[in-house]
Amino acid sequence: MTKSALEISEWFRGLQDRITTALEKADGYGKFREDLWEREGGGGGRSRIMENGKVIEKGGVNYSAVFGNTPDFLRKQGSEDQMLEESFFATGVSIVIHPCNPFVPIIHMNVRYFESGDGSSWWFGGGIDLTPHYVIPEDAVFFHQSLKTTCDRHDKQYYPKFKTWADDYFFIRHRQEMRGIGGIFFDHLKEDHTQPDKTAIWKFVQDVGNTFAPVYTALIEKNKEKEYTETEKKWQRLRRGRYVEFNLVYDRGTRFGLETNGRTESILMSLPPIAEWIYDYKPETESTEQKTLNFLKKGIDWIEKRST
């Protein structure tokens, strides 16, 4: 691994520290427990899990730095005439938070760096997306505007490009619905004729990482005291079921972790503590649940909705 890879990894480790501190403060009761682990093929990480907090029913903020032989499925992602080298180094932070209150949304963030061999091949990936159990339009606007502000500091094309990418990626094809309201998603971000140099890309990824805590803690503060009914808790469990379906069927991070012999408990920390499936469930017409389903579509311009 290169010197820059080690520096990136150390920054990610610090990001994990800052985010867990912010989330503990926002929860006001729960504390993260730390689980150190080592990967048999090389490297390891720090899993930090909170369960049964005042706000956070289950949440994970994981840091990892792993290396070793490049899995076949990753080697095939090289250029058409050249597979990736036989060794790799990957590091990053991955977060999933499942709140107690159904009016506080599920959130996911991942920021990561990958390089192969001597570092001549490298890229960044990541993003932040929001999965409300109940879509609150003003919260969706706030969330997307915050991401756009972060993106615009680096490239005016980032937000529309990465927002579309998120809409396409966080789509449950077998349900024909979005997992949530999207956000931004990017992968294989590297220096080429369309991208700036590595330093500029790295600054953008850092900015994305630093956006997480202030945005999510604001949403927690706004919604954590709202009263809810058992009907709304049941809907929360059903929406969590959709989250499980996406993560186990489509999520690339889950696949990468399992196929690189990562730590199973840390990889599957994204799953909620309680979820539910009801055969052929359909919410009542014009109900708040049906209104949420109406928002789970690709291509909604949440920034435009601020002025309408």
VOMI-398005 format. One line per 4 residues: number of its first residue (from 0); their letters; for each residue x, y, z of N, C-alpha, C. Coordinates in steps of 0.2 Angstrom, whole numbers. Atoms other than C-alpha are relative to their C-alpha. Layout:
! VOMI-398005
NUM> A> X,Y,Z,X,Y,Z,X,Y,Z | ...
END
This chain:
! VOMI-398005
0> MTKS> 4,-6,0,0,0,0,4,6,0 | -4,-6,1,6,18,-4,-1,4,7 | 1,-5,-5,9,32,8,-6,4,1 | 6,-3,1,-6,41,2,-6,-4,3
4> ALEI> 5,4,-3,-17,26,6,0,0,7 | 0,0,-8,-11,26,24,-3,6,3 | 3,-6,-3,-15,44,26,-7,0,-1 | 7,0,1,-32,42,18,-3,-5,6
8> SEWF> 3,5,-5,-35,27,30,0,3,7 | 0,-3,-6,-30,37,45,-5,5,1 | 5,-5,0,-42,51,40,-7,-3,1 | 6,4,-1,-56,38,39,-1,-2,7
12> RGLQ> 1,2,-7,-52,32,56,-2,6,5 | 2,-6,-4,-53,50,63,-7,2,-1 | 7,-1,2,-70,52,54,-4,-4,4 | 4,4,-4,-77,37,63,0,3,7
16> DRIT> 0,-3,-7,-72,45,80,-4,6,0 | 4,-6,-1,-80,61,76,-7,-1,-1 | 7,1,2,-96,54,69,-3,-4,6 | 2,3,-6,-98,42,84,-1,4,6
20> TALE> 1,-5,-5,-96,56,96,-6,4,-1 | 6,-4,2,-109,67,87,-6,-4,1 | 7,4,-1,-122,52,87,-1,-1,7 | 1,2,-7,-119,48,105,-3,7,3
24> KADG> 3,-7,-2,-123,67,109,-7,1,-2 | 7,-1,3,-138,67,98,-5,-5,3 | 5,5,-3,-145,51,106,-1,2,7 | 1,-2,-7,-142,57,124,0,-5,5
28> YGKF> 0,5,-4,-142,40,131,5,-6,-2 | -4,6,3,-134,26,120,7,2,-1 | -7,-1,1,-116,23,119,2,-6,-5 | -3,5,5,-106,14,105,4,-5,4
32> REDL> -5,5,-3,-97,-2,110,4,-2,-6 | -5,1,5,-81,-5,100,2,-8,0 | -2,7,1,-77,-22,92,6,0,-5 | -6,1,4,-59,-24,85,0,-7,-3
36> WERE> 0,6,3,-57,-37,72,6,0,-5 | -5,1,5,-44,-44,60,-2,-4,-5 | 2,4,6,-46,-51,43,6,-5,-1 | -5,5,1,-37,-67,40,4,1,-6
40> GGGG> -4,-1,6,-31,-62,22,4,6,1 | -4,-6,-1,-24,-45,29,-4,6,2 | 4,-6,-2,-30,-30,38,-5,-1,6 | 5,0,-5,-45,-27,50,-4,6,0
44> GRSR> 4,-6,-1,-56,-14,57,-2,1,7 | 4,-2,-6,-66,-6,71,-7,0,-1 | 7,0,0,-84,-10,72,-3,4,6 | 3,-3,-6,-94,2,83,-8,0,-1
48> IMEN> 7,1,0,-112,-3,87,-4,3,6 | 5,-3,-5,-126,6,97,-6,-4,-1 | 6,3,0,-141,-4,102,-4,3,6 | 5,-2,-5,-157,2,112,2,6,3
52> GKVI> -1,-7,-2,-152,20,113,-7,3,1 | 6,-4,0,-165,33,116,-3,2,-6 | 2,-1,7,-165,38,98,2,-5,-5 | -3,5,5,-155,25,89,-2,-7,3
56> EKGG> 2,7,-3,-163,7,91,6,-4,-2 | -6,4,2,-148,0,81,4,4,-5 | -4,-4,5,-134,9,72,8,-3,0 | -7,2,1,-116,5,66,4,5,-3
60> VNYS> -4,-5,3,-102,16,62,7,-4,-1 | -6,5,1,-88,4,55,6,3,-4 | -6,-2,4,-70,8,49,4,-7,-1 | -4,6,2,-60,-5,40,6,2,-5
64> AVFG> -6,0,5,-43,-6,31,3,-7,-1 | -2,7,2,-40,-22,22,4,-1,-6 | -4,1,6,-28,-29,10,1,-8,-1 | -2,7,2,-22,-45,1,-1,-2,-7
68> NTPD> 1,2,7,-26,-55,-15,-6,3,-2 | 6,-3,3,-38,-46,-26,-5,-6,-2 | 5,6,2,-54,-57,-28,-1,1,-7 | 1,1,7,-58,-63,-45,-6,5,-3
72> FLRK> 5,-5,2,-74,-52,-46,2,7,-1 | -3,-7,1,-64,-36,-43,5,0,-5 | -5,0,6,-50,-41,-55,-3,1,-7 | 4,0,7,-63,-42,-69,-2,7,-1
76> QGSE> 3,-6,1,-68,-24,-66,6,5,-3 | -6,-4,4,-51,-18,-74,-3,2,-7 | 2,-2,7,-51,-11,-91,0,-6,-5 | 2,5,4,-56,-21,-106,6,-4,-2
80> DQML> -6,4,2,-38,-26,-110,5,-2,6 | -4,1,-5,-31,-27,-93,-4,-1,7 | 3,1,-6,-37,-35,-77,4,4,6 | -3,-3,-6,-33,-27,-60,6,-5,3
84> EESF> -5,4,-3,-17,-32,-51,-2,-5,5 | 2,5,-4,-17,-47,-40,-1,2,8 | 1,-2,-7,-16,-37,-23,-4,6,0 | 4,-5,-1,-27,-24,-16,1,3,7
88> FATG> 1,-4,-7,-29,-11,-2,-7,3,0 | 6,-3,0,-46,-5,3,-2,3,7 | 1,-3,-6,-51,7,17,-6,4,0 | 6,-5,0,-67,17,22,-4,-1,6
92> VSIV> 5,-1,-6,-81,21,34,-7,-2,-3 | 7,2,2,-98,13,32,-5,1,6 | 4,-2,-5,-113,19,42,-7,-2,-2 | 7,1,1,-131,13,44,-3,1,7
96> IHPC> 3,-2,-7,-143,20,58,-7,-2,-1 | 7,1,-1,-160,13,62,-3,3,6 | 2,-3,-6,-169,24,74,-6,-3,3 | 6,3,-3,-183,20,86,-6,4,-2
100> NPFV> 6,-4,2,-195,34,81,-1,-1,-8 | 1,1,7,-203,30,64,0,7,-4 | -1,-6,3,-202,49,60,7,2,-1 | -8,-1,1,-183,49,61,2,-5,-5
104> PIIH> -1,4,5,-177,42,45,6,-5,1 | -6,4,0,-164,28,42,5,4,-5 | -5,-4,4,-148,35,35,6,-5,-1 | -6,4,2,-133,26,26,5,5,-3
108> MNVR> -6,-3,3,-116,33,22,5,-5,-1 | -6,4,1,-101,25,14,5,5,-3 | -6,-3,3,-84,33,10,5,-5,0 | -5,5,1,-71,22,3,6,2,-5
112> YFES> -6,-1,5,-54,21,-6,3,-7,-1 | -3,6,2,-47,7,-16,6,1,-4 | -6,0,5,-30,4,-24,2,-7,-1 | -3,7,1,-22,-11,-32,7,0,-1
116> GDGS> -7,1,1,-4,-17,-33,4,6,3 | -4,-5,-3,8,-2,-31,-3,7,0 | 4,-6,-1,-6,11,-31,-1,3,-7 | 0,-4,7,-5,15,-50,-8,-1,-2
120> SWWF> 7,1,1,-24,9,-51,-3,2,7 | 3,-2,-6,-35,18,-38,-7,3,-1 | 6,-3,0,-52,25,-35,-4,2,7 | 4,-2,-5,-64,33,-23,-7,-2,-1
124> GGGI> 7,1,1,-82,29,-20,-4,2,7 | 4,-2,-6,-96,33,-8,-7,3,-1 | 7,-3,1,-112,43,-5,-3,0,7 | 4,0,-5,-125,47,7,-8,-1,-2
128> DLTP> 7,0,2,-144,42,6,-4,-1,6 | 5,-1,-5,-159,44,16,-6,-5,-1 | 6,4,1,-173,31,19,-5,1,5 | 5,-2,-5,-188,39,28,-5,-6,0
132> HYVI> 5,5,-1,-201,27,35,-7,4,-3 | 5,-4,3,-213,42,31,4,6,-3 | -3,-6,4,-207,55,18,-3,6,3 | 2,-6,-2,-208,72,26,3,5,-6
136> PEDA> -3,-4,6,-205,84,10,5,5,3 | -5,-5,-2,-197,98,20,7,-3,2 | -7,3,-2,-184,86,27,3,-3,-6 | -3,2,6,-181,79,10,3,5,-4
140> VFFH> -3,-6,3,-178,96,3,6,2,4 | -6,-2,-4,-166,100,18,6,-5,-2 | -5,5,1,-157,84,15,4,1,-7 | -3,-1,7,-154,86,-4,3,6,-1
144> QSLK> -4,-6,0,-150,104,-2,7,0,3 | -7,1,-3,-136,100,10,5,-4,-4 | -5,4,5,-129,87,-2,2,4,-6 | -2,-4,5,-130,99,-16,5,5,2
148> TTCD> -5,-6,-3,-121,113,-6,7,-3,0 | -7,4,-1,-107,100,-2,3,-1,-7 | -2,1,7,-106,95,-21,2,6,-3 | -2,-6,4,-106,112,-28,6,4,2
152> RHDK> -6,-3,-2,-91,117,-18,6,-3,-4 | -5,4,4,-81,105,-29,-1,0,-7 | 1,1,7,-90,103,-45,-8,1,-1 | 7,-1,1,-107,110,-51,-4,-6,-3
156> QYYP> 3,6,4,-110,94,-61,-1,-6,5 | 0,6,-4,-107,82,-46,-7,-1,3 | 7,2,-3,-125,84,-38,-4,-3,-5 | 5,3,4,-136,81,-53,3,-7,-3
160> KFKT> -3,6,2,-124,67,-59,-1,-5,6 | 0,5,-5,-122,58,-42,-7,-1,3 | 7,1,-2,-141,61,-38,-3,-5,-4 | 3,5,4,-146,52,-53,3,-7,1
164> WADD> -4,7,-2,-133,38,-49,-3,-3,6 | 3,3,-6,-141,36,-32,-7,-2,-2 | 7,3,1,-159,35,-39,1,-6,-4 | -1,7,4,-153,21,-51,3,-5,4
168> YFFI> -3,5,-4,-143,12,-38,-4,-2,6 | 5,1,-6,-155,13,-23,-7,-2,-2 | 6,2,3,-169,5,-33,-1,-7,1 | 1,7,-1,-177,-11,-28,-4,-2,-6
172> RHRQ> 2,2,6,-180,-18,-45,-6,-5,0 | 6,4,0,-192,-32,-40,-6,3,4 | 6,-3,-2,-203,-20,-31,-2,6,-4 | 1,-6,4,-201,-6,-43,-1,6,4
176> EMRG> 0,-6,-4,-198,7,-30,7,1,3 | -6,-2,-4,-184,17,-22,0,-3,7 | -1,2,-7,-177,11,-6,-2,6,5 | 1,-6,-3,-179,29,0,-1,6,-4
180> IGGI> 0,-5,5,-177,46,-7,6,2,-3 | -6,-1,3,-160,44,-13,5,4,4 | -5,-4,-3,-146,56,-10,6,1,-6 | -5,0,5,-129,55,-19,4,-7,0
184> FFDH> -4,6,1,-119,40,-25,5,0,-5 | -5,0,5,-103,38,-34,5,-5,1 | -5,5,0,-90,25,-38,5,0,-5 | -5,0,5,-74,22,-47,2,8,-2
188> LKED> -1,-7,1,-71,41,-45,8,1,0 | -7,-1,1,-53,44,-52,2,5,-5 | -2,-5,4,-42,55,-61,0,-2,-8 | 0,1,7,-45,55,-80,-2,6,-4
192> HTQP> 1,-6,4,-50,67,-94,-6,4,2 | 7,-4,-3,-67,71,-85,1,2,7 | 0,-1,-7,-61,72,-67,7,4,2 | -6,-3,-2,-48,83,-58,5,-5,3
196> DKTA> -5,4,-3,-33,77,-49,-2,-4,6 | 1,4,-6,-32,65,-34,-1,4,6 | 1,-4,-6,-30,78,-21,-7,4,0 | 7,-3,0,-46,87,-27,-6,-5,1
200> IWKF> 5,5,-1,-56,71,-28,0,-2,8 | 0,1,-7,-50,67,-10,-3,5,4 | 3,-6,-3,-55,84,-4,-8,-1,0 | 8,0,1,-73,81,-11,-2,-6,5
204> VQDV> 2,5,-4,-74,64,-2,0,1,7 | -1,-2,-7,-68,71,14,-6,5,2 | 6,-5,-1,-82,85,12,-6,-4,1 | 6,5,-1,-95,71,10,0,-3,7
208> GNTF> 0,3,-6,-89,62,25,-2,5,6 | 1,-5,-6,-90,78,36,-7,3,-1 | 7,-2,1,-108,82,29,-4,-4,4 | 4,5,-3,-115,67,38,-3,2,6
212> APVY> 3,-2,-7,-116,72,56,-4,6,1 | 5,-5,-1,-123,89,55,-7,-1,-3 | 6,1,3,-136,84,43,-5,-5,4 | 4,5,-3,-142,69,52,-2,2,7
216> TALI> 1,-2,-6,-141,76,69,-6,5,0 | 5,-5,1,-152,90,63,-7,-3,-1 | 6,3,1,-165,78,57,-2,-4,6 | 1,3,-6,-164,68,73,-4,5,5
220> EKNK> 2,-5,-5,-167,84,84,-7,2,-2 | 7,-2,2,-182,89,73,-5,-5,1 | 5,5,0,-191,73,74,0,-5,6 | 0,5,-5,-186,63,89,-5,0,5
224> EKEY> 5,-1,-6,-199,69,101,-8,-1,-3 | 7,1,2,-214,66,89,-3,-6,2 | 4,5,-2,-228,55,95,-1,-5,-6 | 2,5,6,-232,39,85,-4,-6,3
228> TETE> 4,5,-1,-244,25,85,3,-7,-1 | -2,7,2,-243,6,84,0,-1,-7 | 1,0,7,-249,8,66,6,2,-3 | -6,-3,3,-234,19,62,6,-4,2
232> KKWQ> -6,4,-2,-222,7,71,0,-6,-5 | 0,5,5,-229,-7,60,2,2,-7 | -3,-3,7,-226,3,44,7,1,0 | -7,0,0,-209,6,50,4,-7,-1
236> RLRR> -2,7,0,-206,-13,52,0,-2,-7 | 0,2,7,-212,-15,34,5,3,-4 | -5,-3,4,-201,-2,27,7,-2,2 | -7,4,-1,-186,-10,36,0,-6,-4
240> GRYV> 0,6,4,-191,-26,27,3,2,-7 | -3,-2,6,-188,-17,11,7,2,0 | -7,-1,-1,-171,-11,17,4,-6,0 | -4,7,0,-166,-29,21,0,-3,-7
244> EFNL> 1,3,7,-172,-34,3,6,3,-4 | -5,-3,4,-161,-21,-5,7,-2,2 | -7,1,-2,-145,-24,6,2,-7,-2 | -2,7,1,-146,-43,4,0,-2,-8
248> VYDR> 1,2,7,-150,-43,-15,5,4,-4 | -3,-5,5,-142,-28,-23,7,4,3 | -6,-5,-3,-129,-19,-11,7,-3,-2 | -6,2,2,-112,-20,-18,5,0,6
252> GTRF> -4,0,-6,-104,-16,-1,0,-7,4 | 1,6,-3,-112,-31,6,4,-6,-4 | -3,5,4,-106,-42,-8,8,1,0 | -7,-1,-1,-88,-34,-7,2,-3,6
256> GLET> -2,2,-6,-87,-38,11,0,-8,1 | 1,7,0,-93,-56,10,5,-3,-5 | -5,3,4,-82,-60,-5,7,1,1 | -7,-1,-2,-66,-53,2,1,-3,7
260> NGRT> -1,3,-6,-69,-63,18,0,5,6 | 0,-5,-5,-73,-48,28,-4,-3,6 | 3,2,-6,-81,-49,46,-7,0,-1 | 7,0,1,-99,-55,44,-4,4,4
264> ESIL> 4,-4,-4,-105,-47,59,0,8,-2 | 0,-7,1,-99,-30,54,-3,1,-7 | 3,-1,6,-105,-32,36,-7,0,0 | 7,1,0,-122,-37,41,-3,5,6
268> MSLP> 3,-5,-5,-124,-23,54,-5,5,-3 | 5,-4,4,-134,-14,41,-7,-2,1 | 7,3,-1,-149,-25,45,-3,3,6 | 3,-3,-6,-162,-18,57,-1,-5,5
272> PIAE> 1,5,-5,-166,-26,74,-6,-4,-1 | 7,3,1,-184,-30,69,-3,3,-6 | 3,-2,6,-192,-30,52,-6,-5,-1 | 6,4,1,-208,-37,45,-2,0,-7
276> WIYD> 3,1,7,-216,-44,29,-7,-2,1 | 7,2,0,-234,-45,26,-2,-2,-7 | 2,2,7,-241,-55,11,-4,5,-3 | 4,-4,5,-247,-43,-3,-3,6,4
280> YKPE> 2,-6,-4,-248,-28,9,-1,6,-4 | 2,-6,3,-257,-13,2,-3,5,5 | 3,-5,-5,-259,3,12,-7,3,-3 | 6,-3,2,-276,12,11,1,6,-4
284> TEST> 0,-6,5,-279,25,-3,0,6,4 | -1,-7,-3,-274,43,2,3,-1,8 | -3,1,-7,-266,36,19,7,3,-1 | -6,-3,0,-250,44,24,5,-5,-2
288> EQKT> -4,5,3,-242,27,20,0,0,-7 | 0,0,8,-248,27,2,4,7,-2 | -3,-6,2,-242,45,1,8,-1,0 | -8,2,0,-224,39,6,1,-4,-6
292> LNFL> -1,4,5,-225,26,-7,0,4,-7 | 0,-4,6,-229,39,-20,6,4,-1 | -6,-4,0,-213,48,-16,6,-4,-2 | -6,5,1,-202,32,-19,1,-1,-7
296> KKGI> -1,0,7,-199,36,-37,6,3,-2 | -6,-3,2,-184,40,-47,-1,7,-3 | 1,-6,3,-181,57,-53,-3,6,3 | 4,-6,-4,-190,68,-40,5,6,1
300> DWIE> -4,-5,-1,-182,85,-40,-1,4,7 | 2,-2,-7,-182,89,-21,3,7,0 | -2,-7,0,-172,105,-24,-5,5,-3 | 6,-4,4,-186,112,-36,-6,0,5
304> KRST> 6,0,-4,-199,107,-23,0,5,6 | -1,-5,-5,-192,120,-11,-4,7,-2 | 3,-6,2,-199,134,-22,-8,-1,-2 | 7,2,2,-216,125,-25,-5,-1,5
END
